[in-house]
Amino acid sequence: MFVGLEKNEFMEIRRSNIDARFYGAFACKDIEADTVIGQYKGAIINKDDSLSQYKHSIGKNIVIDATNFLSCHGRYINDCIMRVENVRMKVSYTKKKIDIVTTKSICKDDEIITDYGPEYWEGNAALMHDHDKNKVFSLEVAVSKKRKRMEHDEYHE
């Protein structure tokens, strides 16, 4: 689909089921739980050097910025919003890399989704939509994710 995007045996990119205006990553075959399906790749930069919405932290002030749309398949993994994620980003601070790992079995053609966390929705997402009603939605998602995290933490104490 995207000429120049390296081949990935687990994922392909097509229009998202979450919002058809955007692309998403989809399983191109059945995948077992606890499988590393790729890496989140991009430029390793200081967290304040980019306003990109495609950055993941790999250290106190260091992020991987996947702004380049051909950087990796992981760039197209959307937030699960209110659904349950099927992958997580496993950060290796010492190796400065992020593996994309399945949290459960994924069927061929399922969209691959992760939990961006409330910080994303309070920060980048809200800033990107500062001028419209999507900012309200972004902040509502952040509150919901914080509540979900607190309930999870209380249950596992």
C-alpha positions as protocol buffer text, in pm:
chain_id: "A"
residue {
  index: 1
  type: MET
  ca { x: 0 y: 0 z: 0 }
}
residue {
  index: 2
  type: PHE
  ca { x: 265 y: 256 z: 101 }
}
residue {
  index: 3
  type: VAL
  ca { x: 567 y: 233 z: -127 }
}
residue {
  index: 4
  type: GLY
  ca { x: 876 y: 252 z: 92 }
}
residue {
  index: 5
  type: LEU
  ca { x: 720 y: 120 z: 414 }
}
residue {
  index: 6
  type: GLU
  ca { x: 916 y: -191 z: 511 }
}
residue {
  index: 7
  type: LYS
  ca { x: 731 y: -522 z: 496 }
}
residue {
  index: 8
  type: ASN
  ca { x: 583 y: -657 z: 819 }
}
residue {
  index: 9
  type: GLU
  ca { x: 468 y: -1020 z: 837 }
}
residue {
  index: 10
  type: PHE
  ca { x: 197 y: -941 z: 1096 }
}
residue {
  index: 11
  type: MET
  ca { x: 52 y: -602 z: 999 }
}
residue {
  index: 12
  type: GLU
  ca { x: -84 y: -420 z: 698 }
}
residue {
  index: 13
  type: ILE
  ca { x: -210 y: -64 z: 670 }
}
residue {
  index: 14
  type: ARG
  ca { x: -558 y: 33 z: 548 }
}
residue {
  index: 15
  type: ARG
  ca { x: -847 y: 265 z: 641 }
}
residue {
  index: 16
  type: SER
  ca { x: -930 y: 244 z: 1012 }
}
residue {
  index: 17
  type: ASN
  ca { x: -1250 y: 88 z: 1142 }
}
residue {
  index: 18
  type: ILE
  ca { x: -1239 y: 341 z: 1427 }
}
residue {
  index: 19
  type: ASP
  ca { x: -1246 y: 646 z: 1198 }
}
residue {
  index: 20
  type: ALA
  ca { x: -1235 y: 597 z: 820 }
}
residue {
  index: 21
  type: ARG
  ca { x: -1068 y: 939 z: 776 }
}
residue {
  index: 22
  type: PHE
  ca { x: -749 y: 782 z: 912 }
}
residue {
  index: 23
  type: TYR
  ca { x: -539 y: 474 z: 853 }
}
residue {
  index: 24
  type: GLY
  ca { x: -497 y: 185 z: 1095 }
}
residue {
  index: 25
  type: ALA
  ca { x: -282 y: -126 z: 1135 }
}
residue {
  index: 26
  type: PHE
  ca { x: -456 y: -460 z: 1077 }
}
residue {
  index: 27
  type: ALA
  ca { x: -353 y: -819 z: 1137 }
}
residue {
  index: 28
  type: CYS
  ca { x: -268 y: -985 z: 805 }
}
residue {
  index: 29
  type: LYS
  ca { x: -286 y: -1329 z: 970 }
}
residue {
  index: 30
  type: ASP
  ca { x: -395 y: -1483 z: 1301 }
}
residue {
  index: 31
  type: ILE
  ca { x: -149 y: -1385 z: 1575 }
}
residue {
  index: 32
  type: GLU
  ca { x: -99 y: -1553 z: 1913 }
}
residue {
  index: 33
  type: ALA
  ca { x: -85 y: -1366 z: 2244 }
}
residue {
  index: 34
  type: ASP
  ca { x: 258 y: -1247 z: 2365 }
}
residue {
  index: 35
  type: THR
  ca { x: 398 y: -1215 z: 2013 }
}
residue {
  index: 36
  type: VAL
  ca { x: 632 y: -930 z: 1919 }
}
residue {
  index: 37
  type: ILE
  ca { x: 478 y: -806 z: 1594 }
}
residue {
  index: 38
  type: GLY
  ca { x: 715 y: -516 z: 1526 }
}
residue {
  index: 39
  type: GLN
  ca { x: 891 y: -215 z: 1667 }
}
residue {
  index: 40
  type: TYR
  ca { x: 783 y: 144 z: 1704 }
}
residue {
  index: 41
  type: LYS
  ca { x: 1055 y: 317 z: 1499 }
}
residue {
  index: 42
  type: GLY
  ca { x: 1147 y: 674 z: 1427 }
}
residue {
  index: 43
  type: ALA
  ca { x: 1389 y: 949 z: 1522 }
}
residue {
  index: 44
  type: ILE
  ca { x: 1522 y: 943 z: 1879 }
}
residue {
  index: 45
  type: ILE
  ca { x: 1488 y: 1300 z: 2001 }
}
residue {
  index: 46
  type: ASN
  ca { x: 1440 y: 1517 z: 2309 }
}
residue {
  index: 47
  type: LYS
  ca { x: 1072 y: 1515 z: 2405 }
}
residue {
  index: 48
  type: ASP
  ca { x: 1044 y: 1893 z: 2374 }
}
residue {
  index: 49
  type: ASP
  ca { x: 1189 y: 1904 z: 2021 }
}
residue {
  index: 50
  type: SER
  ca { x: 869 y: 1796 z: 1851 }
}
residue {
  index: 51
  type: LEU
  ca { x: 497 y: 1868 z: 1868 }
}
residue {
  index: 52
  type: SER
  ca { x: 431 y: 1542 z: 1687 }
}
residue {
  index: 53
  type: GLN
  ca { x: 138 y: 1323 z: 1785 }
}
residue {
  index: 54
  type: TYR
  ca { x: 348 y: 1019 z: 1689 }
}
residue {
  index: 55
  type: LYS
  ca { x: 593 y: 1005 z: 1975 }
}
residue {
  index: 56
  type: HIS
  ca { x: 642 y: 749 z: 2250 }
}
residue {
  index: 57
  type: SER
  ca { x: 862 y: 799 z: 2554 }
}
residue {
  index: 58
  type: ILE
  ca { x: 1170 y: 580 z: 2597 }
}
residue {
  index: 59
  type: GLY
  ca { x: 1325 y: 774 z: 2883 }
}
residue {
  index: 60
  type: LYS
  ca { x: 1283 y: 1076 z: 3107 }
}
residue {
  index: 61
  type: ASN
  ca { x: 1329 y: 1329 z: 2826 }
}
residue {
  index: 62
  type: ILE
  ca { x: 1376 y: 1101 z: 2525 }
}
residue {
  index: 63
  type: VAL
  ca { x: 1111 y: 993 z: 2274 }
}
residue {
  index: 64
  type: ILE
  ca { x: 1086 y: 799 z: 1952 }
}
residue {
  index: 65
  type: ASP
  ca { x: 917 y: 1029 z: 1702 }
}
residue {
  index: 66
  type: ALA
  ca { x: 748 y: 846 z: 1412 }
}
residue {
  index: 67
  type: THR
  ca { x: 632 y: 1161 z: 1233 }
}
residue {
  index: 68
  type: ASN
  ca { x: 765 y: 1027 z: 902 }
}
residue {
  index: 69
  type: PHE
  ca { x: 468 y: 828 z: 768 }
}
residue {
  index: 70
  type: LEU
  ca { x: 701 y: 554 z: 640 }
}
residue {
  index: 71
  type: SER
  ca { x: 886 y: 514 z: 972 }
}
residue {
  index: 72
  type: CYS
  ca { x: 700 y: 200 z: 1084 }
}
residue {
  index: 73
  type: HIS
  ca { x: 372 y: 9 z: 1090 }
}
residue {
  index: 74
  type: GLY
  ca { x: 341 y: 91 z: 1460 }
}
residue {
  index: 75
  type: ARG
  ca { x: 276 y: 453 z: 1373 }
}
residue {
  index: 76
  type: TYR
  ca { x: -65 y: 345 z: 1241 }
}
residue {
  index: 77
  type: ILE
  ca { x: -179 y: 166 z: 1558 }
}
residue {
  index: 78
  type: ASN
  ca { x: -477 y: 362 z: 1685 }
}
residue {
  index: 79
  type: ASP
  ca { x: -596 y: 417 z: 2040 }
}
residue {
  index: 80
  type: CYS
  ca { x: -855 y: 173 z: 2168 }
}
residue {
  index: 81
  type: ILE
  ca { x: -1060 y: 469 z: 2304 }
}
residue {
  index: 82
  type: MET
  ca { x: -1312 y: 272 z: 2514 }
}
residue {
  index: 83
  type: ARG
  ca { x: -1234 y: -78 z: 2387 }
}
residue {
  index: 84
  type: VAL
  ca { x: -977 y: -325 z: 2520 }
}
residue {
  index: 85
  type: GLU
  ca { x: -632 y: -302 z: 2366 }
}
residue {
  index: 86
  type: ASN
  ca { x: -485 y: -600 z: 2183 }
}
residue {
  index: 87
  type: VAL
  ca { x: -122 y: -479 z: 2183 }
}
residue {
  index: 88
  type: ARG
  ca { x: 100 y: -287 z: 2421 }
}
residue {
  index: 89
  type: MET
  ca { x: 418 y: -93 z: 2371 }
}
residue {
  index: 90
  type: LYS
  ca { x: 702 y: -263 z: 2563 }
}
residue {
  index: 91
  type: VAL
  ca { x: 974 y: -4 z: 2622 }
}
residue {
  index: 92
  type: SER
  ca { x: 1340 y: -98 z: 2663 }
}
residue {
  index: 93
  type: TYR
  ca { x: 1502 y: 209 z: 2815 }
}
residue {
  index: 94
  type: THR
  ca { x: 1855 y: 65 z: 2792 }
}
residue {
  index: 95
  type: LYS
  ca { x: 1822 y: -35 z: 2425 }
}
residue {
  index: 96
  type: LYS
  ca { x: 1617 y: 275 z: 2339 }
}
residue {
  index: 97
  type: LYS
  ca { x: 1353 y: 76 z: 2155 }
}
residue {
  index: 98
  type: ILE
  ca { x: 986 y: -10 z: 2175 }
}
residue {
  index: 99
  type: ASP
  ca { x: 855 y: -355 z: 2087 }
}
residue {
  index: 100
  type: ILE
  ca { x: 489 y: -395 z: 1990 }
}
residue {
  index: 101
  type: VAL
  ca { x: 359 y: -702 z: 2179 }
}
residue {
  index: 102
  type: THR
  ca { x: 17 y: -866 z: 2152 }
}
residue {
  index: 103
  type: THR
  ca { x: -179 y: -881 z: 2479 }
}
residue {
  index: 104
  type: LYS
  ca { x: -417 y: -1148 z: 2347 }
}
residue {
  index: 105
  type: SER
  ca { x: -476 y: -1350 z: 2032 }
}
residue {
  index: 106
  type: ILE
  ca { x: -567 y: -1138 z: 1731 }
}
residue {
  index: 107
  type: CYS
  ca { x: -761 y: -1270 z: 1433 }
}
residue {
  index: 108
  type: LYS
  ca { x: -672 y: -1195 z: 1074 }
}
residue {
  index: 109
  type: ASP
  ca { x: -828 y: -862 z: 962 }
}
residue {
  index: 110
  type: ASP
  ca { x: -878 y: -733 z: 1321 }
}
residue {
  index: 111
  type: GLU
  ca { x: -760 y: -376 z: 1374 }
}
residue {
  index: 112
  type: ILE
  ca { x: -459 y: -357 z: 1602 }
}
residue {
  index: 113
  type: ILE
  ca { x: -519 y: -109 z: 1886 }
}
residue {
  index: 114
  type: THR
  ca { x: -341 y: 4 z: 2201 }
}
residue {
  index: 115
  type: ASP
  ca { x: -412 y: 232 z: 2496 }
}
residue {
  index: 116
  type: TYR
  ca { x: -246 y: 570 z: 2449 }
}
residue {
  index: 117
  type: GLY
  ca { x: -327 y: 660 z: 2810 }
}
residue {
  index: 118
  type: PRO
  ca { x: -488 y: 974 z: 2954 }
}
residue {
  index: 119
  type: GLU
  ca { x: -170 y: 1179 z: 2915 }
}
residue {
  index: 120
  type: TYR
  ca { x: -197 y: 1162 z: 2536 }
}
residue {
  index: 121
  type: TRP
  ca { x: -559 y: 1277 z: 2540 }
}
residue {
  index: 122
  type: GLU
  ca { x: -487 y: 1563 z: 2781 }
}
residue {
  index: 123
  type: GLY
  ca { x: -176 y: 1666 z: 2592 }
}
residue {
  index: 124
  type: ASN
  ca { x: -128 y: 1614 z: 2219 }
}
residue {
  index: 125
  type: ALA
  ca { x: -486 y: 1529 z: 2128 }
}
residue {
  index: 126
  type: ALA
  ca { x: -635 y: 1824 z: 2318 }
}
residue {
  index: 127
  type: LEU
  ca { x: -376 y: 2064 z: 2172 }
}
residue {
  index: 128
  type: MET
  ca { x: -440 y: 1945 z: 1817 }
}
residue {
  index: 129
  type: HIS
  ca { x: -811 y: 2017 z: 1860 }
}
residue {
  index: 130
  type: ASP
  ca { x: -786 y: 2335 z: 2063 }
}
residue {
  index: 131
  type: HIS
  ca { x: -1020 y: 2516 z: 1823 }
}
residue {
  index: 132
  type: ASP
  ca { x: -1314 y: 2275 z: 1806 }
}
residue {
  index: 133
  type: LYS
  ca { x: -1549 y: 2032 z: 1980 }
}
residue {
  index: 134
  type: ASN
  ca { x: -1294 y: 1750 z: 1949 }
}
residue {
  index: 135
  type: LYS
  ca { x: -1104 y: 1907 z: 2239 }
}
residue {
  index: 136
  type: VAL
  ca { x: -1403 y: 1835 z: 2464 }
}
residue {
  index: 137
  type: PHE
  ca { x: -1406 y: 1476 z: 2338 }
}
residue {
  index: 138
  type: SER
  ca { x: -1031 y: 1444 z: 2398 }
}
residue {
  index: 139
  type: LEU
  ca { x: -1061 y: 1562 z: 2757 }
}
residue {
  index: 140
  type: GLU
  ca { x: -1361 y: 1331 z: 2819 }
}
residue {
  index: 141
  type: VAL
  ca { x: -1154 y: 1035 z: 2693 }
}
residue {
  index: 142
  type: ALA
  ca { x: -868 y: 1138 z: 2926 }
}
residue {
  index: 143
  type: VAL
  ca { x: -1103 y: 1145 z: 3228 }
}
residue {
  index: 144
  type: SER
  ca { x: -1247 y: 806 z: 3136 }
}
residue {
  index: 145
  type: LYS
  ca { x: -899 y: 654 z: 3097 }
}
residue {
  index: 146
  type: LYS
  ca { x: -788 y: 795 z: 3433 }
}
residue {
  index: 147
  type: ARG
  ca { x: -1097 y: 647 z: 3598 }
}
residue {
  index: 148
  type: LYS
  ca { x: -1030 y: 310 z: 3433 }
}
residue {
  index: 149
  type: ARG
  ca { x: -665 y: 319 z: 3549 }
}
residue {
  index: 150
  type: MET
  ca { x: -769 y: 405 z: 3909 }
}
residue {
  index: 151
  type: GLU
  ca { x: -1025 y: 122 z: 3914 }
}
residue {
  index: 152
  type: HIS
  ca { x: -761 y: -119 z: 3783 }
}
residue {
  index: 153
  type: ASP
  ca { x: -508 y: -6 z: 4045 }
}
residue {
  index: 154
  type: GLU
  ca { x: -760 y: -37 z: 4328 }
}
residue {
  index: 155
  type: TYR
  ca { x: -858 y: -388 z: 4214 }
}
residue {
  index: 156
  type: HIS
  ca { x: -494 y: -503 z: 4202 }
}
residue {
  index: 157
  type: GLU
  ca { x: -382 y: -365 z: 4541 }
}
